[in-house]
């Protein structure tokens, strides 16, 4: 009931929003429908500086047209139908509701903190648990003073921080975010699966593991979270690369197929939900030999409603990427190009700002679609701190006669 009253207040009261704004954290709301509604209210307030009121219904229909998941759309519609009369006939005691809402958010904040401490202790990470307890701050209070982070260049140098571990030369580093994008059917998934497999191979220094000039420097296991292919297709594609060599058990390729998970558990799983992000983080903490996670694709896994809205990226994806960075987990995000494949990376500017690397895949001019060829050019849109190490190249994937093995060869970018 408290979350319902909070939603009513967010919809109807500018005063309520203003007085809880500094302590608001959407991830402390349990109901997924309430999280969506509250996010819309806050987005509206940030733009117009008032609560949305009855405009929330117009916002709902706008989101619905842009592809709101069906089950979620039905839940929100039912909630709004019930609220329409309720918020017209309810006189809210605002002071009492604000106190109640802040108490609820503080309790949720403390509960999540305790769950994290418990998880660390269960994994034998006592020192990490002690540090987490020591660093705990009430909701809305910063953990550190801003002045602590205003430093001279010499102070930064004296820290002598090492660069993140280089997993694959020249670009894939621990804790960094890479976006690989292209049009439908260009070969993004196939290419990324090959990359992920060679990173886990036992004899990783073998030339078979080289992708053009890219070389494995520090092998690691990969968790591949699939929202599109399905586990059978992922397994079949990985089998095509087993000729390269075996992977040791601690680095064996692992896949979480969301379509199969949802079908078998009837659990609507979106990585935009903080509790699901924490489940993945917990698994990675329990499996420290897995230093790479692939998300295929961003839109599907996070249930993005409006890709061109920076708030979608900042609220749904960035918290997870920050967790991965803190753990030193490299992450590759697969995404799509604009509709005409000429406008570059599709979506909000926040995507490019967060990424360390952005690579674009485009079809090779000699690619024969009728033959089912995967032949593409890999270009760099962005490589933070990469200098001139990345060179544009083309790859052509072929299969043996029995179609049991898939190979790749670097080719000319243009064929004459």
C-alpha positions as CSV (number, residue, x, y, z in Angstrom):
1,X,0.0,0.0,0.0
2,X,2.8,2.4,0.8
3,X,4.2,2.2,-2.8
4,X,0.7,2.8,-4.1
5,X,0.4,6.0,-2.0
6,X,3.9,7.1,-3.1
7,X,2.8,6.7,-6.8
8,X,-0.3,8.7,-6.2
9,X,1.7,11.5,-4.6
10,X,4.3,11.5,-7.4
11,X,1.5,11.8,-10.0
12,X,-0.4,14.5,-8.2
13,X,1.9,16.6,-5.9
14,X,4.8,18.8,-7.0
15,X,5.4,19.5,-3.4
16,X,5.8,15.8,-2.6
17,X,8.4,15.4,-5.4
18,X,10.4,18.4,-4.3
19,X,10.6,17.3,-0.7
20,X,11.7,13.8,-1.4
21,X,13.8,14.5,-4.5
22,X,17.2,14.4,-2.9
23,X,16.6,11.0,-1.3
24,X,14.7,9.4,-4.2
25,X,16.1,6.2,-5.6
26,X,13.8,4.3,-8.0
27,X,15.7,1.0,-7.3
28,X,14.3,1.0,-3.8
29,X,10.7,0.5,-5.2
30,X,9.8,-3.2,-5.2
31,X,7.0,-3.3,-7.8
32,X,8.2,-3.1,-11.4
33,X,5.1,-1.3,-12.5
34,X,5.6,1.3,-9.7
35,X,9.2,1.8,-10.8
36,X,8.1,2.6,-14.4
37,X,5.4,5.0,-13.2
38,X,7.7,6.7,-10.8
39,X,10.4,7.1,-13.4
40,X,7.9,8.7,-15.8
41,X,6.8,11.1,-13.0
42,X,10.4,12.1,-12.3
43,X,11.2,12.5,-16.0
44,X,8.2,14.8,-16.4
45,X,9.2,16.8,-13.3
46,X,12.8,17.2,-14.4
47,X,11.5,18.7,-17.7
48,X,8.5,20.7,-16.6
49,X,9.1,21.2,-12.8
50,X,5.6,20.0,-11.9
51,X,4.0,16.7,-11.2
52,X,2.3,15.2,-14.2
53,X,-1.2,14.9,-12.9
54,X,-3.6,13.5,-15.5
55,X,-0.9,13.8,-18.1
56,X,0.4,10.5,-16.8
57,X,-2.3,8.8,-18.9
58,X,-1.0,10.5,-22.0
59,X,2.6,9.5,-21.1
60,X,1.4,5.9,-20.7
61,X,-0.1,5.8,-24.2
62,X,3.1,7.4,-25.6
63,X,5.2,4.7,-24.0
64,X,2.7,2.0,-25.2
65,X,3.2,3.1,-28.8
66,X,6.9,2.8,-28.5
67,X,6.8,-0.8,-27.4
68,X,6.0,-1.2,-23.7
69,X,6.1,-5.0,-22.9
70,X,2.6,-6.4,-23.0
71,X,2.4,-7.8,-19.5
72,X,3.8,-4.6,-18.0
73,X,1.5,-2.5,-20.1
74,X,-1.6,-4.4,-18.7
75,X,-0.4,-4.0,-15.1
76,X,0.2,-0.3,-15.5
77,X,-3.2,0.2,-17.2
78,X,-4.9,-1.5,-14.4
79,X,-3.1,0.6,-11.8
80,X,-3.9,3.9,-13.6
81,X,-7.6,2.9,-13.9
82,X,-7.8,2.4,-10.2
83,X,-5.8,5.5,-9.4
84,X,-7.8,7.9,-11.6
85,X,-10.7,8.0,-9.1
86,X,-8.6,7.5,-6.1
87,X,-6.3,10.5,-6.5
88,X,-9.3,12.7,-7.3
89,X,-11.2,11.7,-4.1
90,X,-8.2,11.5,-1.7
91,X,-7.0,14.4,0.5
92,X,-3.4,13.5,1.2
93,X,-1.9,14.5,4.5
94,X,1.3,15.5,2.8
95,X,3.5,15.9,5.9
96,X,2.5,12.5,7.1
97,X,3.0,10.8,3.7
98,X,6.4,12.4,3.2
99,X,7.5,11.0,6.6
100,X,6.1,7.6,5.7
101,X,7.6,7.6,2.3
102,X,11.1,8.6,3.5
103,X,11.0,6.0,6.3
104,X,10.1,3.3,3.7
105,X,12.9,4.3,1.4
106,X,15.4,4.3,4.3
107,X,14.2,0.8,5.4
108,X,14.6,-0.4,1.8
109,X,18.0,1.1,1.6
110,X,19.1,-0.5,4.8
111,X,17.6,-3.9,3.8
112,X,19.4,-4.0,0.5
113,X,22.7,-3.0,2.3
114,X,22.2,-5.9,4.8
115,X,21.5,-8.3,1.9
116,X,24.8,-7.3,0.3
117,X,26.7,-7.7,3.6
118,X,25.1,-11.1,4.1
119,X,26.0,-12.2,0.6
120,X,29.7,-11.2,1.1
121,X,29.8,-13.1,4.4
122,X,28.3,-16.2,2.9
123,X,31.0,-16.1,0.2
124,X,33.7,-15.8,2.9
125,X,34.5,-12.2,2.0
126,X,34.7,-10.9,5.6
127,X,36.9,-7.9,4.9
128,X,34.7,-6.7,2.1
129,X,31.7,-7.1,4.3
130,X,33.4,-5.1,7.1
131,X,34.3,-2.3,4.7
132,X,30.7,-2.2,3.4
133,X,29.4,-1.9,6.9
134,X,32.0,0.8,7.7
135,X,31.1,2.8,4.6
136,X,27.4,2.6,5.0
137,X,25.6,6.0,4.8
138,X,21.9,6.9,5.3
139,X,20.0,7.5,2.1
140,X,20.8,10.8,0.5
141,X,24.1,11.3,2.3
142,X,27.2,11.3,0.2
143,X,29.9,8.7,1.2
144,X,32.8,11.1,0.6
145,X,33.5,14.8,0.5
146,X,33.7,16.3,-3.0
147,X,36.9,18.1,-1.9
148,X,38.6,14.8,-1.5
149,X,38.4,14.2,-5.2
150,X,39.7,17.7,-6.3
151,X,43.4,17.0,-6.9
152,X,46.4,18.3,-8.6
153,X,48.0,16.3,-11.4
154,X,50.9,15.5,-9.1
155,X,48.6,14.0,-6.5
156,X,47.0,11.9,-9.2
157,X,50.4,10.7,-10.4
158,X,51.5,9.8,-6.8
159,X,48.6,7.3,-6.6
160,X,50.5,5.4,-9.3
161,X,47.4,3.5,-10.3
162,X,48.0,0.6,-12.7
163,X,46.1,0.4,-16.0
164,X,43.3,-2.1,-16.1
165,X,44.5,-5.6,-17.1
166,X,44.7,-6.0,-20.8
167,X,42.6,-9.1,-21.8
168,X,43.0,-8.9,-25.5
169,X,45.5,-6.7,-27.3
170,X,45.0,-3.9,-28.2
171,X,41.7,-2.8,-26.7
172,X,39.8,-5.2,-24.4
173,X,40.6,-4.2,-20.8
174,X,39.2,-5.3,-17.4
175,X,36.3,-3.2,-16.2
176,X,35.8,-1.3,-19.5
177,X,32.6,-1.1,-21.6
178,X,32.6,-1.8,-25.3
179,X,29.7,-1.4,-27.7
180,X,29.6,-3.4,-30.9
181,X,26.8,-2.4,-33.2
182,X,25.6,-2.9,-36.8
183,X,22.6,-3.7,-38.9
184,X,20.5,-6.8,-38.6
185,X,22.2,-9.9,-39.9
186,X,25.7,-8.4,-40.2
187,X,27.3,-10.9,-37.9
188,X,27.6,-9.1,-34.5
189,X,26.6,-12.2,-32.4
190,X,28.8,-14.6,-34.4
191,X,31.8,-12.3,-34.2
192,X,31.4,-11.7,-30.5
193,X,30.9,-15.4,-29.7
194,X,34.2,-16.2,-31.5
195,X,35.9,-13.5,-29.6
196,X,34.5,-14.7,-26.3
197,X,35.5,-18.3,-27.0
198,X,39.1,-17.6,-27.9
199,X,39.5,-15.7,-24.6
200,X,38.8,-18.9,-22.7
201,X,40.9,-21.3,-24.7
202,X,43.6,-23.2,-22.8
203,X,46.3,-22.7,-25.4
204,X,45.4,-19.1,-25.9
205,X,48.8,-18.1,-27.3
206,X,48.2,-20.3,-30.4
207,X,47.8,-18.4,-33.6
208,X,44.4,-20.0,-34.0
209,X,43.2,-17.6,-31.3
210,X,44.2,-14.5,-33.2
211,X,41.4,-12.4,-34.7
212,X,43.2,-10.3,-37.4
213,X,45.9,-8.5,-35.3
214,X,44.0,-9.0,-32.0
215,X,45.7,-11.3,-29.6
216,X,44.7,-12.8,-26.2
217,X,47.0,-11.5,-23.5
218,X,45.2,-12.6,-20.3
219,X,42.6,-15.3,-20.8
220,X,39.3,-15.2,-19.0
221,X,35.9,-16.9,-18.8
222,X,32.9,-15.4,-20.4
223,X,29.2,-15.2,-19.2
224,X,27.1,-14.6,-22.3
225,X,23.6,-13.2,-21.5
226,X,21.4,-13.9,-24.5
227,X,18.1,-12.1,-25.2
228,X,17.7,-13.0,-28.8
229,X,19.3,-16.2,-30.2
230,X,18.1,-18.9,-27.8
231,X,20.3,-21.4,-26.0
232,X,20.2,-24.0,-28.8
233,X,21.5,-21.6,-31.4
234,X,24.2,-20.3,-29.0
235,X,25.3,-23.8,-28.3
236,X,25.4,-24.7,-32.0
237,X,27.5,-21.6,-32.8
238,X,29.9,-22.3,-29.9
239,X,30.4,-25.9,-31.0
240,X,31.6,-24.5,-34.4
241,X,34.6,-23.0,-32.6
242,X,35.7,-25.9,-30.5
243,X,38.2,-26.9,-33.2
244,X,40.3,-23.9,-31.9
245,X,41.0,-25.9,-28.7
246,X,39.5,-26.8,-25.3
247,X,38.7,-24.4,-22.5
248,X,39.7,-25.3,-18.9
249,X,36.7,-25.8,-16.5
250,X,37.4,-22.5,-14.7
251,X,37.0,-20.6,-18.0
252,X,34.4,-22.6,-19.8
253,X,32.0,-20.5,-21.8
254,X,28.7,-20.1,-20.0
255,X,25.4,-18.7,-21.3
256,X,22.2,-17.4,-19.6
257,X,19.4,-17.5,-22.2
258,X,16.7,-15.2,-21.2
259,X,14.1,-16.6,-23.6
260,X,14.4,-20.1,-22.1
261,X,14.6,-18.7,-18.6
262,X,11.3,-16.8,-19.0
263,X,9.6,-19.7,-20.7
264,X,10.5,-22.2,-18.0
265,X,10.1,-20.0,-14.9
266,X,7.3,-17.7,-16.1
267,X,9.5,-14.9,-14.7
268,X,9.6,-11.7,-16.8
269,X,13.3,-11.0,-16.6
270,X,14.7,-7.6,-17.4
271,X,18.2,-6.4,-16.5
272,X,16.8,-3.0,-15.9
273,X,15.5,-4.3,-12.6
274,X,18.1,-3.7,-9.9
275,X,17.4,-7.0,-8.2
276,X,18.2,-8.9,-11.4
277,X,21.4,-6.9,-11.8
278,X,22.4,-7.8,-8.3
279,X,21.8,-11.5,-9.1
280,X,24.3,-11.3,-12.0
281,X,26.8,-9.4,-9.9
282,X,26.6,-12.0,-7.1
283,X,27.2,-14.8,-9.7
284,X,30.3,-13.0,-11.0
285,X,31.6,-12.5,-7.4
286,X,31.2,-16.2,-6.9
287,X,33.0,-17.0,-10.1
288,X,36.1,-14.8,-10.1
289,X,37.7,-16.5,-13.2
290,X,34.9,-14.9,-15.4
291,X,36.2,-11.5,-16.3
292,X,34.0,-10.9,-19.4
293,X,30.2,-10.5,-19.8
294,X,28.5,-10.1,-23.1
295,X,25.0,-8.6,-23.3
296,X,23.1,-9.5,-26.5
297,X,21.3,-7.2,-27.0
298,X,20.9,-4.0,-25.0
299,X,17.4,-3.2,-26.1
300,X,16.1,-6.7,-25.5
301,X,17.7,-7.4,-22.2
302,X,17.0,-4.1,-20.6
303,X,13.5,-3.6,-22.0
304,X,14.3,-0.2,-23.3
305,X,11.2,1.8,-24.1
306,X,12.7,4.9,-25.7
307,X,16.3,4.4,-26.9
308,X,16.7,8.1,-27.6
309,X,16.0,9.1,-24.0
310,X,19.2,9.5,-22.0
311,X,17.1,8.7,-18.8
312,X,16.5,5.2,-20.1
313,X,20.3,4.6,-20.3
314,X,21.1,6.4,-17.1
315,X,18.4,4.8,-15.0
316,X,18.4,1.3,-16.4
317,X,21.9,0.5,-17.7
318,X,24.5,2.7,-16.0
319,X,24.0,1.3,-12.5
320,X,24.8,-2.2,-13.8
321,X,27.8,-0.9,-15.8
322,X,29.2,0.9,-12.7
323,X,28.9,-2.4,-10.7
324,X,30.8,-4.3,-13.4
325,X,33.5,-1.6,-13.5
326,X,33.9,-1.8,-9.7
327,X,34.4,-5.6,-10.0
328,X,36.8,-5.2,-12.9
329,X,34.6,-7.1,-15.3
330,X,35.0,-6.2,-19.0
331,X,31.6,-6.0,-20.7
332,X,30.6,-6.0,-24.4
333,X,27.2,-4.7,-25.3
334,X,25.6,-5.6,-28.7
335,X,23.3,-3.0,-30.3
336,X,21.8,-2.0,-33.6
337,X,22.6,0.7,-36.1
338,X,20.1,3.3,-37.3
339,X,17.3,2.1,-39.6
340,X,19.2,3.0,-42.8
341,X,22.5,1.7,-41.3
342,X,24.1,5.0,-42.1
343,X,23.4,7.1,-39.1
344,X,25.7,5.2,-36.7
345,X,24.9,4.0,-33.2
346,X,21.2,4.0,-32.6
347,X,19.9,5.6,-29.4
348,X,20.7,8.3,-26.8
349,X,24.0,10.2,-26.5
350,X,24.6,8.7,-23.1
351,X,25.4,5.4,-24.7
352,X,28.5,6.7,-26.4
353,X,29.6,8.8,-23.4
354,X,29.8,5.8,-21.1
355,X,31.6,3.4,-23.5
356,X,35.4,3.1,-23.7
357,X,35.2,1.5,-27.1
358,X,32.6,1.6,-29.9
359,X,33.1,-0.7,-32.9
360,X,30.8,-0.7,-35.9
361,X,30.2,-3.8,-38.1
362,X,29.1,-3.2,-41.7
363,X,28.5,-5.7,-44.5
364,X,31.4,-6.3,-47.0
365,X,30.5,-5.2,-50.5
366,X,31.1,-8.7,-51.8
367,X,29.0,-10.4,-49.2
368,X,26.5,-12.9,-50.8
369,X,23.3,-12.9,-48.7
370,X,21.9,-15.8,-50.7
371,X,24.9,-17.9,-49.6
372,X,24.3,-17.0,-45.9
373,X,27.8,-15.4,-45.7
374,X,29.1,-13.6,-42.7
375,X,31.5,-11.2,-44.2
376,X,31.9,-7.8,-42.7
377,X,34.2,-4.8,-42.0
378,X,35.0,-3.7,-38.4
379,X,35.5,0.0,-37.9
380,X,36.3,2.1,-34.8
381,X,33.9,4.9,-33.8
382,X,35.7,5.4,-30.5
383,X,38.6,3.9,-28.6
384,X,39.4,5.8,-25.5
385,X,43.2,5.9,-25.0
386,X,43.8,3.5,-27.8
387,X,46.0,5.7,-30.0
388,X,46.7,4.2,-33.4
389,X,46.6,0.6,-32.2
390,X,43.2,-0.2,-33.8
391,X,43.2,-0.7,-37.6
392,X,40.0,-1.2,-39.6
393,X,39.9,-4.7,-41.0
394,X,37.5,-7.2,-42.7
395,X,36.7,-10.8,-41.6
396,X,35.1,-13.5,-43.7
397,X,33.6,-16.5,-41.8
398,X,33.4,-19.9,-43.7
399,X,32.5,-23.4,-42.7
400,X,34.0,-26.8,-43.6
401,X,32.3,-29.2,-45.9
402,X,30.4,-30.9,-43.1
403,X,29.4,-27.6,-41.5
404,X,30.8,-28.7,-38.2
405,X,33.5,-26.0,-37.9
406,X,33.6,-22.3,-38.6
407,X,36.7,-20.4,-39.5
408,X,37.6,-16.8,-40.1
409,X,40.1,-15.1,-42.4
410,X,41.2,-11.5,-42.6
411,X,40.4,-10.2,-46.1
412,X,40.9,-7.0,-48.0
413,X,38.4,-4.2,-47.1
414,X,37.6,-3.8,-50.7
415,X,37.6,-6.6,-53.3
416,X,38.4,-5.7,-56.9
